[in-house]
Amino acid sequence: MKSQTVAKLSLLGFAFLSAGRDLSAAFLFARSDWKIEPVAFTWLLCVASIFTFYAIACIRTKSFYLFHDFKECTPRTRSRLLLLNVMTLVAYLTTFLAIQKVDAYINAIIDYGASPVVTAALAVLMRAERLSGRAIGGMFMSVCGIGVLTLWLTAPGPNHPTSELLMGVGYAFISCVAASLNNVWNKEVVDAGLRRERVLLLRLPLAVAGLGAWVVLGPYIWGGASSTHLASEHMWQVITVLAIGAVGMAGPLLLIVFALETLEVKNLAFSMFLVPVFTYAGMATWKGVQLGPLVAGIVVVLGVLMAESVAGKNGFSRSDEESELDHGAAN
């Protein structure tokens, strides 16, 4: 029970750090002097994350060569790790493209508002996890709260015309699907027995290499300032993004993998509802608190608590677990 409680608290940390990262990105993209585009931004986050995970793994294992685990994995686990590399790139890149086109609040409402439902559906379809009626009711309650929060979306202005808004919404939906698939594959890799720091280390190399090639070679193909020039002229921006990556990307990924060692994918789905709530709370610190969104946020939180109150491990509700125990005792 204690391990499940710690795992659920780690998912709370995941939601908080994810909201903080996206708000930071929105703030930086809105600056008139900001030069780092979403592709380079995502690459720097991945670089910071992989070095963070490598440092953690070296400390835990006292070894510097850590990629031999990939060779020892089963073909199925290898395929899942490769898919995680691709979809991690897609999920984060489309998230920051959406934030650049619209803002962090709209992205959070669409991406993290829909992701819990998609993730829970994939958990049922791909992993045969079960959702009790009360868990479904809690999710419905959270969806209603998210629906009310959409009433406080900022209408597109001159800096965000309707065309950009629609493009941002499209990016957010792509991110939603990619993140939901990542959640399921994450659990499969964790269940295969890989240690958490190895899972995290092996899910990023292709993303780092692919985005790195784009960042370095892109200016020579499409024109524009070279990455070397941008880094030398705007080093503070590079350092800022690396710091966000070490905390705002590496942190949530580490907490997700830690939680999935104990919990099911559906538990992660429930916690994702909290990201829009934390995002709104962060924006309210400088825009002011309004009663409507505050009540809606409370409804979302209550829905999450309702869903989590019946969610046990291995896809059973608490009552299901008790029946299984009774059945086992009878036999």
C-alpha positions as CSV (number, residue, x, y, z in Angstrom):
1,M,0.0,0.0,0.0
2,K,2.8,2.4,0.9
3,S,4.6,1.8,-2.5
4,Q,1.3,2.6,-4.3
5,T,0.8,5.8,-2.3
6,V,4.3,6.9,-3.2
7,A,3.8,6.0,-6.8
8,K,0.5,8.1,-6.9
9,L,2.3,11.0,-5.3
10,S,5.0,10.8,-8.0
11,L,2.2,11.1,-10.6
12,L,1.1,14.3,-8.8
13,G,4.7,15.5,-9.2
14,F,4.6,14.5,-12.9
15,A,1.5,16.7,-13.5
16,F,3.0,19.7,-11.6
17,L,6.4,19.6,-13.4
18,S,4.7,19.1,-16.8
19,A,2.6,22.1,-16.3
20,G,5.6,24.2,-15.1
21,R,7.6,23.1,-18.2
22,D,4.8,24.1,-20.6
23,L,4.2,27.4,-18.9
24,S,7.9,28.2,-19.1
25,A,8.0,27.3,-22.8
26,A,4.9,29.6,-23.4
27,F,6.6,32.4,-21.5
28,L,9.8,32.1,-23.5
29,F,8.2,31.8,-26.9
30,A,6.2,35.0,-26.2
31,R,9.4,37.0,-25.7
32,S,10.3,39.2,-28.6
33,D,14.0,38.4,-28.3
34,W,13.6,34.6,-28.1
35,K,15.5,32.9,-31.0
36,I,15.2,29.2,-30.2
37,E,12.5,27.6,-32.3
38,P,10.4,24.5,-31.2
39,V,12.6,22.0,-33.0
40,A,15.8,23.2,-31.4
41,F,14.0,23.7,-28.1
42,T,12.8,20.1,-28.1
43,W,16.3,18.9,-29.0
44,L,17.9,20.8,-26.2
45,L,15.3,19.3,-23.8
46,C,16.2,15.8,-25.0
47,V,19.9,16.4,-24.7
48,A,19.5,17.7,-21.1
49,S,17.3,14.7,-20.3
50,I,19.6,12.0,-21.7
51,F,22.6,13.5,-19.9
52,T,20.5,13.6,-16.7
53,F,19.5,10.0,-17.1
54,Y,23.0,8.9,-18.0
55,A,24.4,10.6,-14.8
56,I,21.7,8.9,-12.7
57,A,22.4,5.5,-14.3
58,C,26.2,5.9,-13.9
59,I,25.8,6.7,-10.2
60,R,23.3,3.8,-9.6
61,T,25.2,1.1,-11.6
62,K,28.8,2.4,-11.2
63,S,29.3,1.8,-14.9
64,F,29.8,4.1,-17.8
65,Y,28.7,1.8,-20.6
66,L,25.0,1.4,-20.3
67,F,23.6,0.7,-23.8
68,H,24.3,-3.1,-23.8
69,D,20.9,-3.7,-22.3
70,F,19.4,-3.0,-25.7
71,K,21.2,-6.0,-27.2
72,E,19.9,-8.2,-24.4
73,C,16.3,-7.2,-24.7
74,T,13.7,-9.4,-26.4
75,P,12.7,-8.4,-30.0
76,R,9.4,-7.2,-28.7
77,T,11.0,-5.0,-26.0
78,R,13.5,-3.6,-28.6
79,S,10.6,-2.7,-30.9
80,R,8.8,-0.9,-28.1
81,L,12.0,1.1,-27.2
82,L,12.4,2.1,-30.9
83,L,8.7,3.2,-31.0
84,L,9.2,5.1,-27.7
85,N,12.2,7.0,-29.3
86,V,10.1,8.0,-32.3
87,M,6.9,8.9,-30.4
88,T,8.8,10.7,-27.6
89,L,10.1,13.0,-30.4
90,V,6.6,13.4,-31.9
91,A,4.9,14.0,-28.6
92,Y,7.3,16.7,-27.3
93,L,7.9,18.4,-30.7
94,T,4.1,18.8,-31.4
95,T,3.6,20.0,-27.8
96,F,6.0,22.9,-28.2
97,L,4.7,23.6,-31.8
98,A,1.2,23.9,-30.3
99,I,2.4,26.1,-27.5
100,Q,4.1,28.4,-30.0
101,K,1.1,28.6,-32.2
102,V,-1.4,29.1,-29.4
103,D,-0.5,29.1,-25.7
104,A,0.2,26.7,-22.9
105,Y,-3.4,26.8,-21.5
106,I,-5.1,25.9,-24.8
107,N,-2.5,23.1,-25.4
108,A,-3.0,21.8,-21.8
109,I,-6.8,21.8,-22.3
110,I,-6.7,19.9,-25.6
111,D,-3.6,17.7,-25.1
112,Y,-3.9,16.8,-21.4
113,G,-7.7,17.1,-21.4
114,A,-8.0,14.4,-24.1
115,S,-4.9,12.3,-23.3
116,P,-6.4,10.7,-20.2
117,V,-9.4,9.4,-22.1
118,V,-7.2,8.1,-25.0
119,T,-4.7,6.6,-22.6
120,A,-7.4,4.8,-20.5
121,A,-9.0,3.5,-23.7
122,L,-5.6,2.2,-25.0
123,A,-5.0,0.6,-21.5
124,V,-8.2,-1.3,-21.8
125,L,-7.7,-2.3,-25.5
126,M,-4.0,-3.0,-25.5
127,R,-3.4,-4.2,-22.0
128,A,-6.8,-5.6,-20.9
129,E,-6.9,-3.3,-17.9
130,R,-10.3,-2.9,-16.3
131,L,-12.1,0.3,-15.3
132,S,-14.8,0.1,-12.7
133,G,-18.0,2.1,-13.0
134,R,-16.8,4.5,-10.3
135,A,-13.5,5.1,-12.1
136,I,-15.3,5.8,-15.3
137,G,-17.6,8.2,-13.4
138,G,-14.6,10.0,-11.9
139,M,-13.1,10.4,-15.4
140,F,-16.4,11.7,-16.7
141,M,-16.5,14.2,-13.8
142,S,-13.0,15.4,-14.7
143,V,-13.9,15.7,-18.4
144,C,-16.8,17.9,-17.4
145,G,-14.5,20.1,-15.3
146,I,-12.1,20.3,-18.3
147,G,-15.1,21.2,-20.5
148,V,-15.9,24.2,-18.2
149,L,-12.3,25.3,-18.2
150,T,-12.5,25.6,-22.0
151,L,-14.9,28.5,-21.5
152,W,-11.9,30.5,-20.3
153,L,-9.8,29.9,-23.4
154,T,-8.4,33.1,-24.8
155,A,-10.0,34.0,-28.2
156,P,-7.4,34.2,-31.0
157,G,-6.2,37.8,-31.4
158,P,-4.0,39.5,-34.1
159,N,-0.9,37.6,-32.9
160,H,-2.8,34.2,-33.1
161,P,-5.2,34.3,-36.1
162,T,-7.7,31.5,-36.6
163,S,-5.4,29.6,-39.0
164,E,-2.7,29.4,-36.4
165,L,-5.2,28.4,-33.7
166,L,-6.4,25.5,-35.9
167,M,-2.8,24.5,-36.6
168,G,-2.0,24.6,-32.8
169,V,-5.1,22.5,-32.1
170,G,-3.9,19.9,-34.6
171,Y,-0.5,19.7,-33.1
172,A,-2.1,19.3,-29.6
173,F,-4.2,16.4,-30.8
174,I,-1.1,14.7,-32.4
175,S,0.7,15.1,-29.2
176,C,-2.2,13.6,-27.3
177,V,-2.2,10.4,-29.4
178,A,1.6,10.1,-29.3
179,A,1.8,10.6,-25.5
180,S,-1.0,8.1,-25.0
181,L,0.8,5.4,-27.0
182,N,4.0,6.2,-25.1
183,N,2.3,5.6,-21.8
184,V,1.2,2.1,-22.9
185,W,4.6,1.2,-24.4
186,N,6.4,2.6,-21.3
187,K,4.5,0.2,-19.1
188,E,5.3,-2.8,-21.4
189,V,9.1,-1.9,-21.3
190,V,9.0,-1.5,-17.5
191,D,7.2,-4.9,-17.2
192,A,9.9,-6.4,-19.3
193,G,12.3,-5.9,-16.3
194,L,14.5,-3.0,-17.4
195,R,15.7,-0.8,-14.6
196,R,14.0,2.7,-14.7
197,E,17.2,4.6,-15.6
198,R,17.9,2.2,-18.5
199,V,14.4,2.6,-19.8
200,L,14.8,6.4,-19.8
201,L,18.2,6.3,-21.3
202,L,17.2,3.9,-24.2
203,R,14.1,5.9,-25.1
204,L,15.9,9.1,-26.2
205,P,19.0,8.4,-28.4
206,L,17.1,8.4,-31.7
207,A,15.2,11.6,-30.8
208,V,18.5,13.3,-29.8
209,A,20.2,12.2,-33.1
210,G,17.3,13.0,-35.4
211,L,16.5,16.4,-33.9
212,G,20.3,17.2,-33.7
213,A,20.8,16.5,-37.4
214,W,17.8,18.8,-38.2
215,V,19.1,21.6,-35.9
216,V,22.7,21.4,-37.3
217,L,21.9,20.7,-41.0
218,G,18.6,22.6,-41.3
219,P,20.1,26.1,-41.7
220,Y,22.4,24.9,-44.5
221,I,19.4,23.4,-46.4
222,W,16.6,26.0,-45.8
223,G,18.8,29.0,-44.8
224,G,18.8,31.0,-41.6
225,A,21.3,31.4,-38.8
226,S,23.4,28.4,-37.9
227,S,23.0,26.7,-34.6
228,T,26.6,27.7,-33.7
229,H,25.8,31.3,-34.3
230,L,22.6,31.1,-32.2
231,A,24.4,29.3,-29.4
232,S,27.2,31.9,-29.3
233,E,24.9,34.9,-29.5
234,H,22.2,33.7,-27.2
235,M,24.0,31.3,-24.8
236,W,21.7,32.3,-21.9
237,Q,18.8,31.0,-23.9
238,V,20.5,27.6,-24.5
239,I,21.4,27.3,-20.8
240,T,17.8,28.2,-19.8
241,V,16.4,25.5,-22.1
242,L,18.9,22.9,-20.8
243,A,17.8,23.7,-17.2
244,I,14.2,23.3,-18.1
245,G,15.0,20.0,-19.7
246,A,16.8,18.7,-16.7
247,V,13.8,19.5,-14.5
248,G,10.8,19.8,-16.7
249,M,11.4,16.9,-19.1
250,A,13.7,14.5,-17.3
251,G,11.7,14.9,-14.0
252,P,8.2,14.0,-15.4
253,L,9.6,11.1,-17.4
254,L,11.5,9.7,-14.4
255,L,8.4,10.0,-12.2
256,I,6.2,8.3,-14.8
257,V,8.5,5.3,-15.1
258,F,8.8,5.1,-11.3
259,A,5.0,5.1,-10.9
260,L,4.5,2.5,-13.7
261,E,6.7,0.0,-11.8
262,T,3.9,-0.2,-9.3
263,L,0.7,1.2,-10.9
264,E,-1.2,0.6,-14.1
265,V,-1.5,2.8,-17.2
266,K,-5.0,3.8,-16.1
267,N,-3.5,5.5,-13.0
268,L,-1.3,7.6,-15.1
269,A,-4.3,8.5,-17.3
270,F,-6.2,9.8,-14.2
271,S,-3.3,12.0,-13.1
272,M,-3.0,13.6,-16.5
273,F,-6.3,15.5,-15.9
274,L,-4.3,17.5,-13.3
275,V,-2.0,19.1,-15.8
276,P,-4.6,21.6,-17.1
277,V,-5.5,22.4,-13.5
278,F,-1.9,23.2,-12.6
279,T,-1.5,25.1,-15.9
280,Y,-4.5,27.3,-15.1
281,A,-3.2,27.8,-11.5
282,G,0.1,28.9,-12.8
283,M,-1.5,31.4,-15.3
284,A,-3.8,32.7,-12.5
285,T,-0.8,33.8,-10.5
286,W,-0.3,36.7,-12.9
287,K,-3.7,37.0,-14.6
288,G,-5.8,36.7,-11.5
289,V,-8.1,33.9,-10.1
290,Q,-11.7,33.6,-11.5
291,L,-14.4,31.8,-9.7
292,G,-15.6,29.7,-12.7
293,P,-12.2,28.1,-13.5
294,L,-11.5,27.6,-9.8
295,V,-14.7,25.6,-9.4
296,A,-14.0,23.7,-12.6
297,G,-10.5,22.8,-11.3
298,I,-11.9,21.6,-8.1
299,V,-14.4,19.3,-10.0
300,V,-11.4,17.9,-12.0
301,V,-9.5,17.1,-8.9
302,L,-12.5,15.5,-7.2
303,G,-13.0,13.4,-10.4
304,V,-9.4,12.2,-10.2
305,L,-9.7,11.4,-6.5
306,M,-12.9,9.5,-7.2
307,A,-11.3,7.5,-10.0
308,E,-8.1,6.8,-7.9
309,S,-10.1,5.7,-4.9
310,V,-11.2,2.5,-6.6
311,A,-8.1,1.9,-8.7
312,G,-6.0,-1.0,-7.4
313,K,-3.1,-2.6,-9.1
314,N,-3.1,-5.1,-12.0
315,G,-6.2,-3.5,-13.5
316,F,-8.6,-4.5,-10.7
317,S,-10.8,-2.2,-8.7
318,R,-10.6,-2.6,-4.9
319,S,-13.7,-4.7,-4.8
320,D,-12.4,-6.9,-7.6
321,E,-9.2,-7.5,-5.6
322,E,-11.2,-8.4,-2.5
323,S,-13.3,-10.9,-4.5
324,E,-10.2,-12.5,-5.9
325,L,-8.8,-12.8,-2.4
326,D,-12.0,-14.3,-1.1
327,H,-12.1,-16.7,-4.0
328,G,-8.5,-17.7,-3.4
329,A,-9.2,-18.3,0.3
330,A,-12.2,-20.4,-0.5
331,N,-10.1,-22.7,-2.7
